[in-house]
Amino acid sequence: MELEKYIVHNSVVKNIVETQISLDQDFNVPDSKPDIERIINKRGTVQVDSVRINDGKAQLAGVLTAAVLYLGDEAACMTGSMEFMESINAEVESSDEKVQCDTRLEDLIVRVVNSRKINVRAVITVKLYSEKYEDVELPYECANTESGLQVKKEDIGYAQLTVNSTDSLRIRCNIDIPKASPDIAEIVWDEVDVCPVAFHMTDSGINAEVLVNIFAIYRSNDGIMMWHESQENVTQAVDVSGASADAVCFVSCRQQGGSVQIRPDADGEDRVLEAEAVCELGIHAYEEKKHEIVTDCYLPAGEAIAVTSQAKLLKLMTHNNTRCRAAGMLKTDTGAIGDICSCRGQVKVQDISYEGSNVEVNGTVDVNALCTDKSGMLYCVKGEIPFGQKIEVRGMEDFCKARGKKAEEVISLMMNADLEKINAVKASDGIEVKASAALDVIVFGSTKRDIIDDIRIQEADKAAYMSLPLITGYIVKPGDTLWSIAKSHHTTVDDIKTCNTLKGEEVSAGDRLILMKKGILQN
């Protein structure tokens, strides 16, 4: 029997492996740079160029770019790149799976070998995961019911993936330095950090709202060392094929790099800092659907075999963009602090757990504060401050109990964790830091259920059918429905209602019914 079906698009994400890569390389100081006396600050950016799967191995190729701020005759900066190729065990079930990679710079150690050479060691955490697309076919109508086939239908709700794409977000903004500051002759050190604030989907794409944090140390024409820090709010539209304003979007934003350049102002004077950054966006959009589908069938005077398969449907439980506060003290043993030039941080989620209808997130904000001592010498203070946040997911506890499963077995979660704000002030025994982490969380419940793929009609055993009584008295048992009673007694729901003058389909345990085999009513 031919079934008419809806097509549901699902994306199944599966973790493959998480491992670490160690890098170690020496770099010579360029001839144009002064000798190194002391390292002040450092930063690193990891970029993966390609991931290829071959014979159970993932061939990973990329580059780590490191920048070092140091003190010699004067403050200076040098950069270096470390290319890497790594072979990682990665079993992929089929060629249809799209393997992707997340990287995090876990540790960056810079050591002075001599005044003209440094050694850079890095540890990179690599997480490989696969994404496979699965189409689920949901039957909603039988094309041919002349045979007397009885069909049961049920309303079901699910979340359907409507957009799954990647794009680049290129950000550029200009910052005027204060009027009292001298003109810019040379940028010594720069930092650009992009923090996503919100992504709103429209019928043509997404509107991305981000905060751009810019910090630059620069030298004036008179050789005076200055610094400037600024935060800019940028809103930018990105075209997305298949976008809909009714969809729920979840967007990951991974910064690929950033830089600050000197630009002239309207008077032609070098007093503008132009910040640029490139981010890779992973765009997912989901629409909540509700359809009536065929869930059961039978043939009163014959045999109908429902051929089924198991499919997984997702239920969107929550999409929550929350702010989590963290505060703590960073100790310093370098004496009294002169000024705090800048304060940067990175959010690291360490643990996600489920309790009742709450998702509990715990982690740290790794802080890097660039300061001066009383004599004006630059140095860094580093440390971490913990945070914890409970996010309510209404209905999660009941959803898990109804399936007799732990949350880890039927709940899938995606999260973006970014540093939205950080502030550092001098204290008597160090630096007092207050931060706000932006946690963007989307939670799905996963349901596995049997779906009818086909219905096969067969002739019944006539002798067995004719041996059944034509009229039966039946007492309703707990859990019975008119459908289950009709199916087991070769009649129909409509015939039971007619014979027993029932107005609705509700029956209770203990009710007495007269059941007539379908063949009698056809004669």
C-alpha positions as CSV (number, residue, x, y, z in Angstrom):
1,M,0.0,0.0,0.0
2,E,1.4,3.4,-1.0
3,L,2.0,5.9,1.8
4,E,2.3,9.6,1.4
5,K,5.1,11.0,3.6
6,Y,6.7,14.1,5.1
7,I,10.5,14.4,4.9
8,V,12.2,15.5,8.1
9,H,15.8,16.6,7.9
10,N,18.0,15.8,10.9
11,S,21.6,16.4,11.7
12,V,23.3,13.9,14.0
13,V,26.5,15.1,15.7
14,K,28.9,12.5,17.1
15,N,32.1,13.1,19.0
16,I,35.0,11.1,17.4
17,V,38.0,11.9,19.5
18,E,39.6,14.5,21.7
19,T,43.4,14.7,21.9
20,Q,46.3,17.1,22.3
21,I,49.1,18.3,20.0
22,S,52.4,19.6,21.4
23,L,54.6,22.0,19.4
24,D,58.1,23.2,20.1
25,Q,60.2,25.6,18.0
26,D,62.9,28.2,18.4
27,F,62.6,31.7,16.8
28,N,65.4,34.2,16.2
29,V,64.8,37.9,16.9
30,P,64.6,39.8,13.6
31,D,67.6,42.1,12.9
32,S,65.4,45.1,13.1
33,K,64.3,44.3,16.6
34,P,66.2,45.1,19.9
35,D,67.7,42.4,22.1
36,I,65.4,40.6,24.5
37,E,65.7,41.2,28.2
38,R,62.4,40.2,29.6
39,I,59.1,38.7,28.2
40,I,56.1,40.8,29.0
41,N,53.1,39.2,27.3
42,K,52.2,36.6,24.7
43,R,49.3,35.4,22.6
44,G,48.6,32.6,20.1
45,T,46.1,31.9,17.4
46,V,45.4,28.4,16.0
47,Q,44.0,28.0,12.5
48,V,43.2,24.6,11.0
49,D,43.5,24.6,7.2
50,S,42.3,21.1,6.4
51,V,41.0,17.8,7.9
52,R,41.1,14.7,5.7
53,I,39.9,11.2,6.6
54,N,41.8,8.3,5.1
55,D,41.9,4.6,6.4
56,G,40.7,5.4,9.9
57,K,43.1,8.4,10.3
58,A,42.3,12.1,10.3
59,Q,45.1,14.1,8.7
60,L,45.1,17.5,10.4
61,A,47.0,20.4,8.9
62,G,47.2,23.9,10.4
63,V,49.3,26.7,11.8
64,L,49.9,28.3,15.2
65,T,50.8,32.0,15.1
66,A,52.4,33.3,18.2
67,A,53.1,36.9,19.2
68,V,55.4,38.0,22.0
69,L,55.7,41.4,23.6
70,Y,59.1,41.9,25.3
71,L,61.3,44.5,26.8
72,G,64.8,45.3,25.5
73,D,66.2,48.8,25.0
74,E,62.5,49.5,24.4
75,A,59.3,47.6,24.3
76,A,59.0,45.5,21.1
77,C,56.9,42.7,19.5
78,M,57.9,39.7,17.4
79,T,55.8,37.1,15.8
80,G,56.3,33.6,14.5
81,S,54.4,30.7,12.9
82,M,54.5,27.0,13.6
83,E,53.0,24.8,11.0
84,F,51.7,21.4,12.1
85,M,50.5,18.2,10.5
86,E,49.1,15.5,12.8
87,S,47.6,12.0,12.2
88,I,44.8,11.2,14.6
89,N,42.9,7.9,14.9
90,A,39.3,8.7,13.8
91,E,36.9,6.0,12.9
92,V,34.1,7.3,10.6
93,E,31.1,5.1,9.9
94,S,30.4,6.3,6.4
95,S,31.7,8.7,3.7
96,D,28.5,10.7,4.2
97,E,29.8,12.0,7.5
98,K,31.2,15.5,7.5
99,V,34.2,15.7,9.9
100,Q,34.9,19.0,11.6
101,C,37.4,20.2,14.1
102,D,37.5,22.5,17.1
103,T,40.8,23.6,18.5
104,R,41.8,25.4,21.7
105,L,45.2,26.7,22.7
106,E,45.6,25.1,26.0
107,D,49.0,26.4,26.9
108,L,51.6,28.7,25.4
109,I,55.1,28.9,27.0
110,V,57.7,31.3,25.8
111,R,61.3,31.0,27.1
112,V,64.3,33.3,26.4
113,V,67.2,31.2,25.1
114,N,69.4,34.2,24.7
115,S,69.1,37.8,23.8
116,R,68.4,37.0,20.2
117,K,66.5,33.8,20.4
118,I,63.3,32.5,22.1
119,N,61.8,29.0,22.5
120,V,58.0,28.6,22.0
121,R,56.1,25.6,23.3
122,A,52.4,25.1,22.8
123,V,49.8,22.6,23.7
124,I,46.7,22.5,21.4
125,T,43.5,20.6,22.4
126,V,41.9,19.1,19.3
127,K,38.3,17.9,19.3
128,L,37.1,16.0,16.2
129,Y,33.4,15.5,15.6
130,S,31.3,14.3,12.7
131,E,28.0,15.5,11.4
132,K,25.8,13.2,9.5
133,Y,22.5,14.1,7.8
134,E,19.6,11.8,8.2
135,D,16.2,12.1,6.5
136,V,13.2,10.6,8.4
137,E,10.1,9.9,6.4
138,L,6.8,10.3,8.4
139,P,3.7,8.8,6.8
140,Y,0.6,11.0,6.9
141,E,-1.8,9.3,4.5
142,C,-2.6,6.0,2.8
143,A,-3.1,6.5,-0.9
144,N,-5.5,3.5,-1.2
145,T,-8.0,2.5,1.6
146,E,-10.6,0.7,-0.6
147,S,-9.6,-2.5,1.1
148,G,-11.3,-1.4,4.4
149,L,-7.9,-0.7,6.0
150,Q,-8.4,1.0,9.4
151,V,-5.8,3.7,10.1
152,K,-4.9,5.4,13.4
153,K,-3.3,8.9,13.3
154,E,-1.6,10.9,15.9
155,D,-0.3,14.4,16.2
156,I,3.5,14.6,16.8
157,G,5.8,17.6,17.3
158,Y,9.4,17.8,16.4
159,A,12.2,20.2,15.5
160,Q,13.5,20.1,12.0
161,L,16.9,21.4,10.8
162,T,16.3,23.9,8.1
163,V,19.7,25.6,7.8
164,N,23.2,24.1,8.3
165,S,25.9,26.3,6.7
166,T,29.1,28.1,7.4
167,D,30.0,31.7,6.5
168,S,32.6,34.3,7.3
169,L,31.9,37.5,9.3
170,R,34.4,40.2,8.5
171,I,34.4,43.1,11.0
172,R,36.1,46.5,10.6
173,C,35.8,49.4,12.9
174,N,37.7,52.7,13.5
175,I,38.6,54.2,16.9
176,D,39.8,57.7,17.4
177,I,42.4,58.1,20.1
178,P,41.7,60.8,22.7
179,K,42.5,64.4,21.7
180,A,45.0,64.8,24.5
181,S,47.1,61.9,23.2
182,P,49.9,62.4,20.7
183,D,49.8,61.1,17.2
184,I,50.5,57.4,16.5
185,A,54.0,56.7,15.0
186,E,54.1,52.9,15.5
187,I,51.9,50.1,16.9
188,V,54.0,48.0,19.3
189,W,51.3,45.6,20.5
190,D,47.7,45.0,19.6
191,E,44.8,42.7,20.7
192,V,41.4,42.3,19.0
193,D,38.8,40.1,20.7
194,V,35.3,39.5,19.3
195,C,32.4,38.5,21.6
196,P,29.1,37.5,20.1
197,V,26.1,39.2,21.8
198,A,23.1,38.0,19.8
199,F,22.2,36.5,16.4
200,H,18.7,37.2,15.0
201,M,17.4,35.3,12.0
202,T,15.4,37.1,9.3
203,D,13.8,35.9,6.1
204,S,17.0,36.8,4.2
205,G,19.8,35.9,6.7
206,I,21.0,36.7,10.2
207,N,21.8,40.0,11.9
208,A,24.9,39.5,14.0
209,E,25.5,41.7,17.0
210,V,29.1,41.5,18.4
211,L,31.3,43.4,20.8
212,V,34.8,44.2,19.5
213,N,37.4,44.7,22.3
214,I,40.5,46.6,21.0
215,F,43.7,47.3,22.8
216,A,46.9,48.8,21.4
217,I,50.2,49.9,22.8
218,Y,51.7,52.5,20.5
219,R,54.7,54.8,20.3
220,S,54.3,58.5,19.4
221,N,56.6,60.5,17.1
222,D,58.5,61.7,20.2
223,G,59.0,58.0,21.3
224,I,56.5,58.2,24.2
225,M,54.8,54.9,24.9
226,M,51.0,55.1,25.1
227,W,48.1,52.7,25.2
228,H,44.5,52.8,24.3
229,E,41.6,50.4,25.0
230,S,38.1,50.6,23.5
231,Q,35.0,48.5,23.1
232,E,32.8,48.8,20.0
233,N,29.3,47.4,19.3
234,V,29.0,46.2,15.7
235,T,25.9,44.9,14.0
236,Q,26.2,43.3,10.6
237,A,23.9,41.4,8.3
238,V,24.9,38.0,6.7
239,D,22.9,36.5,3.9
240,V,21.8,32.9,4.6
241,S,20.1,30.7,2.1
242,G,16.9,29.1,3.5
243,A,16.7,31.6,6.4
244,S,13.3,32.3,8.0
245,A,12.3,34.8,10.7
246,D,10.2,32.0,12.3
247,A,13.2,29.7,12.8
248,V,15.2,29.3,16.0
249,C,18.9,29.9,15.1
250,F,22.0,28.8,16.9
251,V,25.2,30.3,15.7
252,S,28.8,29.5,16.7
253,C,31.4,32.2,16.2
254,R,35.1,31.3,16.1
255,Q,37.5,34.1,15.7
256,Q,40.2,33.4,13.1
257,G,42.4,36.4,13.7
258,G,42.5,40.1,14.3
259,S,44.8,43.1,13.8
260,V,45.1,46.8,14.3
261,Q,46.4,49.3,11.7
262,I,47.2,53.0,11.8
263,R,44.8,55.2,9.7
264,P,44.7,59.0,9.2
265,D,41.8,61.0,10.5
266,A,39.9,63.7,8.5
267,D,42.8,66.1,9.0
268,G,45.3,63.6,7.6
269,E,46.9,63.0,11.0
270,D,47.6,59.4,12.2
271,R,45.1,59.4,15.1
272,V,42.8,56.5,14.1
273,L,43.2,52.8,15.0
274,E,41.5,50.6,12.5
275,A,40.6,47.1,13.9
276,E,39.9,44.2,11.7
277,A,38.8,40.7,12.6
278,V,37.5,37.6,10.8
279,C,35.2,35.1,12.4
280,E,33.9,31.8,11.1
281,L,30.2,31.3,11.7
282,G,28.5,27.9,12.0
283,I,24.9,28.6,11.3
284,H,22.1,26.2,12.4
285,A,18.4,27.0,12.2
286,Y,15.5,24.9,13.4
287,E,11.7,25.1,12.9
288,E,9.2,23.5,15.3
289,K,6.7,21.4,13.3
290,K,3.5,19.6,14.2
291,H,1.9,17.0,11.9
292,E,-0.6,14.2,12.0
293,I,1.0,10.9,11.1
294,V,-0.1,7.3,10.6
295,T,0.9,5.3,13.7
296,D,-1.0,2.1,13.4
297,C,-3.3,0.1,11.1
298,Y,-5.2,-3.2,10.7
299,L,-7.7,-4.9,8.4
300,P,-10.8,-6.2,10.2
301,A,-11.4,-9.0,7.7
302,G,-7.9,-9.6,6.6
303,E,-4.3,-9.1,7.6
304,A,-2.3,-5.8,7.4
305,I,1.4,-5.9,8.2
306,A,3.0,-2.6,9.1
307,V,6.7,-2.6,8.2
308,T,8.4,-0.3,10.6
309,S,11.9,1.1,11.3
310,Q,13.2,3.1,14.3
311,A,13.8,6.8,13.8
312,K,15.0,9.6,16.1
313,L,13.1,12.8,16.4
314,L,14.2,15.9,18.2
315,K,12.2,18.1,20.5
316,L,13.5,21.7,21.0
317,M,13.3,22.2,24.8
318,T,15.0,25.6,25.2
319,H,17.2,28.2,23.6
320,N,18.7,30.3,26.4
321,N,21.1,33.1,26.1
322,T,22.2,33.9,29.7
323,R,24.8,36.0,31.5
324,C,26.9,34.5,34.2
325,R,29.0,36.6,36.6
326,A,32.4,35.7,38.0
327,A,34.6,37.6,40.4
328,G,37.9,37.0,42.2
329,M,41.3,38.3,43.2
330,L,44.6,38.0,41.3
331,K,47.6,38.1,43.5
332,T,50.8,39.8,42.5
333,D,54.3,39.6,44.0
334,T,55.9,42.3,41.9
335,G,55.0,45.1,44.3
336,A,52.6,48.0,44.0
337,I,50.7,48.3,40.7
338,G,51.0,51.6,38.8
339,D,48.3,51.3,36.2
340,I,46.2,48.5,34.7
341,C,46.6,48.9,31.0
342,S,44.3,46.2,29.8
343,C,42.5,43.1,31.0
344,R,41.6,40.2,28.8
345,G,40.1,36.8,29.5
346,Q,39.0,33.5,28.1
347,V,36.0,31.4,29.2
348,K,36.7,27.7,29.7
349,V,33.8,25.4,30.4
350,Q,35.0,22.5,32.5
351,D,31.9,20.6,33.4
352,I,28.2,20.3,32.3
353,S,25.8,18.3,34.4
354,Y,22.1,17.7,34.6
355,E,20.0,17.9,37.8
356,G,16.2,17.8,37.6
357,S,15.1,20.4,35.1
358,N,18.4,22.3,35.3
359,V,21.6,22.3,33.3
360,E,24.6,23.2,35.6
361,V,27.6,24.8,33.9
362,N,30.9,25.2,35.8
363,G,34.2,26.7,34.5
364,T,36.7,29.4,34.8
365,V,37.6,32.7,33.2
366,D,41.4,32.7,32.5
367,V,42.5,36.3,33.1
368,N,45.5,38.2,31.7
369,A,46.0,41.7,33.0
370,L,48.7,43.9,31.5
371,C,50.0,46.4,34.2
372,T,52.8,48.8,35.0
373,D,54.7,49.1,38.2
374,K,55.4,52.4,39.9
375,S,58.3,53.1,37.5
376,G,56.1,52.5,34.4
377,M,57.6,49.1,33.5
378,L,55.1,46.7,31.9
379,Y,54.4,43.3,33.3
380,C,51.5,40.7,33.3
381,V,49.4,39.3,36.0
382,K,47.7,36.0,35.3
383,G,45.2,33.9,37.1
384,E,41.7,32.4,36.9
385,I,38.4,33.0,38.5
386,P,35.7,30.3,38.8
387,F,32.0,30.6,37.7
388,G,28.9,28.5,38.0
389,Q,25.5,28.9,36.4
390,K,22.2,26.9,36.5
391,I,20.1,27.1,33.4
392,E,16.5,26.0,33.7
393,V,15.1,23.7,31.0
394,R,11.4,23.4,31.6
395,G,10.0,19.9,31.1
396,M,13.4,18.2,31.0
397,E,12.9,16.2,34.1
398,D,9.5,14.9,33.0
399,F,10.8,14.2,29.5
400,C,13.6,11.9,31.0
401,K,11.3,10.2,33.5
402,A,8.7,9.4,30.8
403,R,11.4,7.5,28.8
404,G,13.0,6.0,31.9
405,K,16.4,7.4,30.8
406,K,19.1,9.6,32.3
407,A,19.4,13.1,30.9
408,E,22.8,12.2,29.4
409,E,21.1,9.5,27.3
410,V,18.2,11.5,25.8
411,I,19.3,15.1,26.0
412,S,21.6,16.8,23.5
413,L,23.1,20.2,24.2
414,M,25.1,22.7,22.2
415,M,26.8,25.7,23.9
416,N,28.8,28.8,23.1
417,A,30.7,30.4,25.9
418,D,32.2,33.8,25.4
419,L,33.6,36.6,27.6
420,E,31.3,39.6,27.3
421,K,32.7,42.0,29.9
422,I,35.7,42.1,32.1
423,N,36.9,44.8,34.5
424,A,40.0,45.0,36.7
425,V,40.7,47.4,39.5
426,K,43.7,47.8,41.8
427,A,43.4,46.4,45.3
428,S,45.7,46.5,48.3
429,D,46.9,42.9,47.7
430,G,46.5,42.5,43.9
431,I,43.8,43.0,41.3
432,E,40.1,42.6,41.8
433,V,38.5,41.2,38.6
434,K,34.8,41.1,37.7
435,A,33.7,39.4,34.5
436,S,30.5,38.5,32.7
437,A,30.4,35.3,30.6
438,A,27.8,35.0,27.8
439,L,26.4,31.4,27.7
440,D,24.3,30.6,24.6
441,V,22.7,27.2,25.1
442,I,20.3,25.2,23.0
443,V,18.9,21.9,24.3
444,F,17.0,19.1,22.5
445,G,15.3,16.1,23.8
446,S,15.7,12.9,21.7
447,T,12.9,10.5,21.1
448,K,13.2,7.1,19.3
449,R,10.0,5.7,18.0
450,D,8.8,3.2,15.4
451,I,7.8,4.7,12.1
452,I,5.7,2.9,9.5
453,D,7.6,2.6,6.3
454,D,5.1,0.3,4.4
455,I,1.8,-1.5,4.8
456,R,1.5,-5.0,3.3
457,I,-2.0,-6.4,2.8
458,Q,-2.5,-10.2,3.0
459,E,-5.5,-12.5,2.9
460,A,-6.6,-13.7,6.3
461,D,-6.9,-17.3,7.3
462,K,-10.6,-17.7,6.3
463,A,-11.2,-20.8,8.5
464,A,-9.7,-19.1,11.6
465,Y,-11.7,-15.9,10.8
466,M,-15.0,-17.8,10.3
467,S,-14.5,-19.6,13.6
468,L,-14.6,-16.4,15.6
469,P,-17.9,-15.5,17.2
470,L,-20.0,-13.0,15.3
471,I,-21.2,-11.2,18.4
472,T,-19.1,-10.8,21.6
473,G,-19.8,-9.2,25.0
474,Y,-16.7,-7.4,26.3
475,I,-15.8,-5.8,29.6
476,V,-13.3,-2.9,29.2
477,K,-10.0,-3.5,30.9
478,P,-7.6,-0.9,32.3
479,G,-5.6,0.6,29.5
480,D,-8.1,-0.4,26.8
481,T,-9.0,2.1,24.0
482,L,-11.7,1.7,21.4
483,W,-8.9,1.3,18.8
484,S,-7.2,-1.5,20.7
485,I,-10.5,-3.3,21.3
486,A,-11.6,-2.9,17.6
487,K,-8.3,-4.1,16.3
488,S,-8.2,-7.3,18.5
489,H,-11.9,-8.2,17.7
490,H,-12.0,-7.7,13.9
491,T,-14.3,-4.7,14.0
492,T,-14.0,-0.9,13.7
493,V,-14.2,2.0,16.1
494,D,-17.2,3.4,14.2
495,D,-19.0,0.1,14.4
496,I,-18.4,-0.2,18.2
497,K,-19.8,3.4,18.7
498,T,-22.8,2.6,16.5
499,C,-23.6,-0.7,18.3
500,N,-23.2,0.8,21.7
501,T,-24.6,4.3,21.0
502,L,-21.4,5.9,22.1
503,K,-21.0,9.6,21.3
504,G,-17.3,9.8,21.9
505,E,-14.3,7.5,22.0
506,E,-13.7,7.5,25.8
507,V,-14.2,4.2,27.6
508,S,-13.5,3.3,31.2
509,A,-12.5,0.1,32.9
510,G,-15.6,-2.0,33.7
511,D,-17.7,-0.6,30.8
512,R,-19.7,-3.3,29.0
513,L,-19.6,-3.4,25.2
514,I,-21.2,-5.4,22.4
515,L,-18.8,-6.2,19.6
516,M,-19.8,-7.4,16.2
517,K,-17.3,-8.9,13.8
518,K,-16.9,-6.7,10.7
519,G,-18.1,-9.3,8.3
520,I,-21.7,-9.4,9.8
521,L,-22.2,-5.6,9.2
522,Q,-21.1,-6.0,5.5
523,N,-23.8,-8.7,4.7
